[in-house]
Amino acid sequence: MNVLIFESPEEATQAAFEIVMKRLESGLRTIGLATGSTPLKLYEKLRNTNTDVSHVTTVNLDEYVGLEPTDPQSYNYYMNEELFKYMNFAATYVPNGVAEDPEQECERYEGILKKHPVDLQILGMGPNGHIGFNEPGTSFDSVTHIAELTPSTREANKRFFEKEEDVPTKAITMGISSIMSAKEVLMLAFGEGKAEAVRSMIEGAVTVDCPASVLQKHSNAIIILDTEAASKLKSE
């Protein structure tokens, strides 16, 4: 793990942006994308570059089960609004949350990942250490699957919905094995609310209790933090 700590989320995002741009300029073919609030400023910087990405395919980590692509809370909608409609990607893939057969959709999506091996995977993490929607307890051998969302994850995401009962209970997510197959991982974590998970990820045991800890085993993982997210690290 290469851990980089910055004074603010703005400085950290700028560093992440520079890494992504270098990879795009050096011939990156497939980039894995995350959603949530953490990468928003990164996507804003990318869409304002007018960079030609006609050779680049994108694959997203996850999507809520039950939300149409046109639903403003779906990750398909999020990606279109924040990035896709501004950039000329060769192809963009997001799991289909309303597939008639969700299990078959997982197999289809895993096939897409095999066809388009990820060169750089952008990751965020949950306060409980989840990556994608791989909650604590998820096998490190998991591939794309249906995840049951924990109460803490649904609580963290309810701010995006009108009512708590509107928050989906399931999602299609790349598995931990799927994520780890990326040639390079770029993890962003900001804020005091992520500090305990960051400590577990970097300095704790590699355990399914903190899914992000598996990144200790990745040969090419860059962890970008602000000082608040890094505040519980002993070796800061």
LUMNU-259968 format. One line per 8 residues: number of its first residue (from 1); their letters; for each residue z, x, y of N, C-alpha, C. Coordinates in pm, whole numbers, always signed. Atoms other than C-alpha are relative to their C-alpha. Example, Ala and Ser with C-alpha at 12.3 -4.5 7.8 and 13.67 -1.06 7.14 Angstrom:
<pts>
1 = AS = +0:+89:-119:+780:+1230:-450:+0:+90:+120 ~ -6:-82:-119:+714:+1367:-106:+73:-77:+109
</pts>
This chain:
<pts>
1 = MNVLIFES = +0:+84:-120:+0:+0:+0:+0:+87:+125 ~ +1:-66:-130:-89:+120:+346:+57:-101:+100 ~ -70:+96:-86:+162:-54:+577:-12:+44:+145 ~ +19:-29:-142:+76:-67:+948:+81:-101:+81 ~ -89:+87:-78:+331:-206:+1196:-35:+12:+149 ~ +37:+5:-142:+247:-315:+1551:+103:-80:+78 ~ -100:+63:-86:+454:-434:+1845:-15:-152:+6 ~ +24:+142:-21:+292:-777:+1866:-107:-50:-96
9 = PEEATQAA = +109:+56:+80:+70:-1015:+1668:-137:+30:+60 ~ +128:-29:-67:-202:-948:+1928:-50:+139:-37 ~ +41:-136:+36:-202:-573:+1860:-34:+9:-148 ~ +25:-1:+144:-184:-632:+1486:-135:-64:-31 ~ +128:+69:+21:-477:-875:+1499:-116:+87:+43 ~ +106:-90:-47:-682:-626:+1700:-29:+108:-105 ~ +17:-102:+105:-622:-363:+1429:-74:-59:-120 ~ +68:+66:+112:-727:-611:+1159:-147:-23:+33
17 = FEIVMKRL = +137:+24:-45:-1037:-702:+1359:-84:+128:-10 ~ +73:-127:+4:-1139:-335:+1388:-32:+40:-144 ~ +24:-31:+142:-1101:-290:+1011:-114:-88:-53 ~ +104:+90:+49:-1313:-598:+937:-136:+39:+56 ~ +128:-38:-61:-1583:-488:+1182:-56:+127:-63 ~ +48:-123:+65:-1600:-141:+1024:-60:-32:-136 ~ +51:+35:+134:-1645:-298:+680:-134:-75:+12 ~ +126:+72:-21:-1916:-534:+810:-112:+97:+34
25 = ESGLRTIG = +101:-97:-43:-2097:-242:+970:-39:+97:-111 ~ +28:-96:+107:-2075:-34:+652:-59:-68:-125 ~ +76:+64:+107:-2253:-292:+435:+77:-95:-90 ~ -75:+100:+77:-1986:-533:+311:-90:-118:-34 ~ +86:+111:+45:-2154:-808:+107:+76:-133:-13 ~ -79:+123:+20:-1874:-1056:+27:+139:+18:+58 ~ -133:-3:-59:-1560:-1129:+226:+77:-125:-41 ~ -88:+111:+35:-1272:-1345:+106:+80:-40:+123
33 = LATGSTPL = -64:+49:-122:-1117:-1563:+376:+122:-85:-30 ~ -123:+79:+8:-776:-1721:+431:+2:-99:+116 ~ -15:+98:-108:-670:-2016:+643:+144:+7:+52 ~ -133:-3:-60:-348:-2110:+824:-6:+54:+142 ~ -5:-41:-141:-234:-1998:+1168:-17:+151:+17 ~ +1:-146:-17:-214:-1621:+1102:-137:+58:+33 ~ +129:-63:-30:-589:-1540:+1096:-79:-63:+115 ~ +77:+71:-103:-688:-1773:+1383:-55:+93:+107
41 = KLYEKLRN = +45:-91:-107:-704:-1500:+1648:-102:+100:-53 ~ +99:-88:+61:-891:-1274:+1407:-136:-69:-4 ~ +126:+73:+6:-1156:-1542:+1355:-58:-21:+140 ~ +48:+14:-138:-1175:-1597:+1731:-72:+127:+45 ~ +63:-127:-37:-1251:-1228:+1780:-134:+18:-72 ~ +124:-16:+77:-1512:-1229:+1504:-112:-87:+53 ~ +106:+91:-44:-1699:-1533:+1630:-54:+34:+138 ~ +44:-39:-134:-1723:-1381:+1977:-77:+132:+2
49 = TNTDVSHV = +68:-130:+4:-1899:-1064:+1859:-152:-9:-6 ~ +144:+15:+24:-2248:-1204:+1792:-51:+97:-106 ~ +37:-91:+109:-2249:-982:+1483:-93:-70:-98 ~ +90:+55:+102:-2536:-1036:+1239:+68:+11:-136 ~ -63:+1:+132:-2376:-1142:+910:-89:-73:-101 ~ +94:+71:+87:-2690:-1279:+746:-5:+58:-141 ~ -6:-62:+133:-2627:-1042:+452:+135:-25:-68 ~ -139:+15:+47:-2264:-1156:+403:+25:-140:-55
57 = TTVNLDEY = -47:+125:+61:-2130:-1425:+170:+151:-9:+17 ~ -144:+19:-11:-1784:-1573:+225:+51:-89:-114 ~ -68:+85:+99:-1545:-1718:-34:+141:-24:+51 ~ -134:+31:-49:-1229:-1899:+66:+101:-7:-114 ~ -107:-4:+99:-897:-1873:-112:+29:-136:-64 ~ -57:+124:+51:-814:-2240:-147:-45:-121:+80 ~ +27:+127:-66:-851:-2605:-54:+96:-104:-56 ~ -86:+109:+45:-624:-2909:-69:-77:-94:-93
65 = VGLEPTDP = +56:+104:+86:-691:-3153:-354:+14:-135:+70 ~ -5:+134:-56:-784:-3496:-220:-52:-12:+141 ~ +51:+6:-138:-916:-3400:+124:-151:+24:+2 ~ +145:-16:-18:-1283:-3453:+206:-28:+121:+90 ~ +35:-114:-86:-1462:-3154:+365:-1:-35:+149 ~ +4:+45:-139:-1489:-3362:+684:+138:-36:+56 ~ -136:+30:-46:-1112:-3426:+700:+48:+115:+90 ~ -43:-107:-91:-973:-3234:+1001:+110:+90:-56
73 = QSYNYYMN = -104:-83:+60:-686:-3108:+781:-49:+81:-120 ~ +53:-77:+113:-914:-2970:+511:-32:+142:+44 ~ +30:-139:-33:-973:-2599:+493:-150:+20:+21 ~ +144:-4:-26:-1347:-2659:+479:-27:-27:+148 ~ +15:+37:-142:-1325:-2827:+820:+51:+113:+89 ~ -60:-111:-76:-1095:-2551:+951:-98:+118:+11 ~ +88:-116:+0:-1337:-2277:+847:-127:-25:+81 ~ +120:+32:-76:-1637:-2455:+994:+28:+6:+150
81 = EELFKYMN = -34:+5:-143:-1461:-2511:+1327:+37:+137:+56 ~ -50:-129:-49:-1309:-2163:+1352:-99:+115:-15 ~ +85:-117:+27:-1587:-1944:+1213:-144:-34:-40 ~ +132:+15:+61:-1879:-2079:+1011:-108:-47:+97 ~ +105:+54:-87:-2058:-2274:+1284:-44:+98:+108 ~ +33:-100:-101:-2062:-1965:+1506:-75:+120:-57 ~ +53:-124:+59:-2188:-1704:+1257:-102:-32:-108 ~ +114:+26:+89:-2499:-1672:+1043:+21:+59:-140
89 = FAATYVPN = -25:-48:+135:-2343:-1603:+703:-110:-45:-96 ~ +101:+34:+101:-2581:-1599:+406:+40:-125:-77 ~ -53:+116:+72:-2360:-1848:+222:+151:-3:+20 ~ -145:+15:-14:-2007:-1986:+255:+49:-92:-110 ~ -54:+78:+111:-1798:-2115:-33:+147:-33:+24 ~ -137:+49:-4:-1481:-2326:-20:+14:-94:-118 ~ -14:+94:+111:-1341:-2510:-324:-17:-145:+46 ~ +20:+141:-30:-1430:-2879:-337:+125:-79:-39
97 = GVAEDPEQ = -127:+69:+25:-1102:-3067:-301:-15:-142:-51 ~ +21:+137:+49:-1258:-3401:-394:-96:-2:-119 ~ +83:-4:+120:-1447:-3288:-703:+48:-104:-100 ~ -34:+104:+97:-1459:-3561:-968:+89:+57:-111 ~ -79:-68:+104:-1320:-3313:-1223:+56:+129:+60 ~ -56:-118:-66:-1085:-3068:-1048:+4:+124:-89 ~ -6:-115:+91:-1047:-2848:-1358:-138:+64:-12 ~ +137:-51:+7:-1425:-2817:-1385:-36:+72:+130
105 = ECERYEGI = +23:-65:-129:-1434:-2731:-1013:+62:+139:+2 ~ -65:-132:+8:-1190:-2445:-1080:-89:+98:-78 ~ +89:-86:+80:-1425:-2308:-1348:-125:+36:+79 ~ +119:-25:-82:-1724:-2347:-1117:+29:+105:+105 ~ -34:-91:-109:-1545:-2163:-838:+26:+141:-52 ~ -23:-132:+60:-1432:-1881:-1064:-134:+66:-32 ~ +134:-52:+24:-1799:-1844:-1159:-63:+55:+128 ~ +49:-49:-130:-1887:-1807:-789:+60:+136:+31
113 = LKKHPVDL = -68:-127:-26:-1629:-1528:-760:-56:+112:-89 ~ +60:-101:+90:-1784:-1350:-1060:-139:+40:+53 ~ +135:-26:-50:-2130:-1382:-905:+4:+77:+132 ~ -15:-65:-131:-2006:-1262:-563:+133:+76:+5 ~ -126:-76:-2:-1740:-993:-620:+43:+30:+143 ~ -50:-12:-137:-1519:-971:-313:+21:+147:+37 ~ -19:-137:-51:-1539:-647:-115:+129:+11:+80 ~ -120:-1:-83:-1263:-736:+130:+60:-141:-1
121 = QILGMGPN = -70:+128:+2:-1008:-1015:+85:+105:-4:+110 ~ -102:+21:-103:-816:-1133:+392:+105:-94:-56 ~ -111:+79:+52:-474:-1268:+302:+104:-25:+108 ~ -127:+23:-67:-180:-1433:+470:+103:-15:-109 ~ -101:+25:+103:+146:-1508:+295:+95:-108:+48 ~ -98:+101:-35:+394:-1790:+283:+139:+58:+12 ~ -139:-49:-11:+764:-1756:+368:+66:+23:-136 ~ -54:-23:+134:+829:-1774:-8:-80:+106:-77
129 = GHIGFNEP = +77:-108:+63:+582:-1491:-77:-126:-45:-69 ~ +123:+43:+68:+294:-1706:-196:-124:+60:+67 ~ +131:-44:-50:-62:-1578:-159:-103:-99:-54 ~ +77:+119:+33:-336:-1838:-161:+104:-112:-13 ~ -106:+97:+31:-142:-2130:-306:+66:+37:-133 ~ -68:-48:+120:-1:-1914:-586:+149:+8:+31 ~ -142:+12:-30:+362:-2022:-565:+81:+92:-91 ~ -86:-79:+88:+655:-1822:-707:-1:-56:-143
137 = GTSFDSVT = +8:+38:+141:+635:-1825:-1086:-140:+1:-56 ~ +139:-2:+47:+253:-1814:-1101:-29:+131:-72 ~ +33:-119:+78:+127:-1574:-1366:-93:+94:+77 ~ +88:-99:-62:-30:-1252:-1240:-139:-2:-66 ~ +128:+8:+70:-309:-1322:-1493:-81:-123:+40 ~ +65:+128:-33:-401:-1655:-1330:-135:+20:+68 ~ +129:+7:-71:-758:-1732:-1225:+1:-131:+79 ~ +4:+121:-84:-875:-2022:-1005:+55:-120:-76
145 = HIAELTPS = -71:+107:+70:-655:-2321:-1088:+52:-104:+99 ~ -66:+103:-81:-483:-2636:-963:+146:+40:+16 ~ -139:-37:-27:-152:-2548:-796:+78:-120:+51 ~ -94:+98:-54:+141:-2783:-743:+72:+67:+116 ~ -60:-62:-117:+270:-2715:-392:+150:-25:+2 ~ -146:+12:-3:+642:-2647:-361:+43:-75:+126 ~ -52:+66:-119:+858:-2844:-119:+1:+90:+124 ~ -4:-91:-116:+893:-2534:+103:-139:+21:+59
153 = TREANKRF = +137:-16:-49:+515:-2492:+127:-46:-126:+71 ~ +38:+126:-65:+464:-2859:+204:+73:-17:+133 ~ -78:+5:-125:+740:-2837:+465:-65:+88:+107 ~ +62:-93:-95:+570:-2535:+626:-132:-53:+54 ~ +132:+49:-39:+237:-2719:+638:+3:-138:+65 ~ -2:+139:-48:+357:-3060:+753:-27:-11:+150 ~ +27:+5:-144:+318:-2963:+1119:-145:-31:+31 ~ +142:+27:-21:-57:-3002:+1071:-36:-147:-27
161 = FEKEEDVP = +28:+138:+39:-27:-3363:+951:+83:-97:+83 ~ -71:+102:-77:+78:-3685:+1122:+133:-35:-64 ~ -122:+39:+72:+332:-3776:+853:+20:+92:-119 ~ -32:-90:+111:+510:-3573:+588:-68:-45:-130 ~ +60:+49:+124:+375:-3800:+314:-151:+23:-6 ~ +143:-30:-2:+21:-3709:+424:-31:+140:-54 ~ +23:-138:+46:+69:-3346:+315:-34:-3:-149 ~ +37:+2:+141:-118:-3297:-14:+104:+70:-88
169 = TKAITMGI = -95:-58:+95:+86:-3210:-322:-65:+104:-91 ~ +72:-93:+87:-186:-3006:-496:-111:+69:+78 ~ +113:-72:-59:-450:-2749:-409:-75:+74:-110 ~ +77:-92:+84:-730:-2560:-578:+14:+137:+65 ~ -20:-134:-57:-657:-2190:-534:-56:+108:-91 ~ +29:-120:+78:-795:-1858:-644:+133:+42:-65 ~ -120:-50:+66:-551:-1717:-897:+34:+141:+47 ~ -43:-135:-41:-359:-1393:-854:-95:+105:-57
177 = SSIMSAKE = +98:-93:+57:-596:-1213:-1091:-131:-3:+78 ~ +122:+14:-81:-890:-1349:-889:+13:+79:+130 ~ -24:-70:-127:-737:-1214:-567:+3:+151:-21 ~ -16:-143:+26:-651:-877:-720:-132:+68:-38 ~ +129:-61:+36:-1013:-827:-831:-79:+45:+123 ~ +67:-47:-122:-1115:-773:-466:+11:+152:+9 ~ -2:-147:-12:-1208:-412:-395:+103:+47:+103 ~ -97:-35:-106:-988:-412:-84:+68:-128:+47
185 = VLMLAFGE = -78:+115:-49:-714:-644:+43:+54:+33:+138 ~ -55:-14:-135:-615:-692:+407:+98:-115:+22 ~ -106:+101:-14:-283:-877:+436:+54:+0:+142 ~ -60:+14:-133:-159:-1009:+773:+126:-85:-12 ~ -124:+79:-2:+200:-1127:+823:+71:+23:+132 ~ -61:-7:-132:+358:-1205:+1158:+123:-91:+7 ~ -113:+87:-30:+693:-1341:+1273:+121:+22:-88 ~ -127:-19:+70:+1057:-1330:+1170:+9:-86:-126
193 = GKAEAVRS = -3:+88:+116:+1001:-1620:+929:-61:+60:-125 ~ +62:-66:+115:+798:-1388:+705:+75:+127:-42 ~ -64:-132:+18:+1041:-1092:+720:+58:+19:-140 ~ -60:-14:+133:+1226:-1159:+393:-108:+12:-107 ~ +111:-9:+96:+901:-1218:+201:-69:+136:+11 ~ +61:-133:-21:+757:-898:+354:+85:+108:-67 ~ -89:-99:+64:+1063:-701:+242:-16:-5:-152 ~ +16:+14:+145:+1029:-841:-112:-136:+53:-46
201 = MIEGAVTV = +135:-43:+35:+655:-772:-115:-11:+152:-5 ~ +19:-145:-15:+685:-408:-7:+107:+82:-70 ~ -111:-82:+49:+1028:-288:-118:+70:-58:-123 ~ -63:+61:+117:+1125:-531:-394:-74:+33:-129 ~ +66:-16:+130:+1035:-540:-761:-131:-77:-1 ~ +124:+75:+20:+688:-648:-867:+32:-113:-97 ~ -46:+113:+80:+771:-995:-991:-69:-128:+45 ~ +61:+129:-33:+624:-1345:-1007:+88:-80:+94
209 = DCPASVLQ = -87:+69:-96:+926:-1453:-799:-49:+18:+143 ~ +65:-24:-130:+738:-1302:-503:-145:+37:-31 ~ +138:-28:+40:+366:-1337:-580:-65:+115:+77 ~ +63:-106:-81:+267:-1105:-292:+40:+140:-45 ~ -42:-133:+47:+459:-819:-459:-102:+64:-91 ~ +105:-54:+87:+163:-782:-696:-90:+97:+76 ~ +85:-90:-79:-16:-607:-408:+46:+146:-9 ~ -44:-138:+26:+199:-301:-486:-89:+66:-105
217 = KHSNAIII = +82:-53:+109:-33:-264:-786:-148:+12:+39 ~ +140:-8:-42:-356:-292:-585:-31:+141:+49 ~ +34:-138:-35:-537:+39:-537:-41:+15:+145 ~ +53:-11:-136:-658:-47:-186:+47:-119:+84 ~ -58:+111:-76:-424:-281:+3:+53:+50:+135 ~ -49:-30:-135:-364:-266:+379:+87:-118:+44 ~ -93:+103:-44:-61:-459:+507:+20:+16:+150 ~ -10:-7:-146:-67:-536:+881:+110:-96:+46
225 = LDTEAASK = -118:+76:-40:+262:-652:+1033:+28:+15:+148 ~ -61:-23:-131:+419:-715:+1369:+146:+41:-24 ~ -136:-54:+18:+769:-578:+1432:+97:-105:-54 ~ -89:+104:+52:+934:-914:+1360:-16:-16:-150 ~ +22:+13:+145:+774:-946:+1016:+50:+122:-75 ~ -45:-125:+63:+870:-583:+946:+150:+25:+19 ~ -138:-25:-46:+1229:-625:+1073:+100:+22:-114 ~ -95:-18:+111:+1393:-627:+726:-37:+115:-93
233 = LKSE = +38:-115:+80:+1214:-322:+590:+98:+115:+25 ~ -94:-113:-15:+1453:-32:+522:-72:+122:+56 ~ +73:-122:-35:+1180:+228:+577:-95:-21:+117 ~ +90:+29:-113:+1030:+81:+896:-24:+125:+83
</pts>
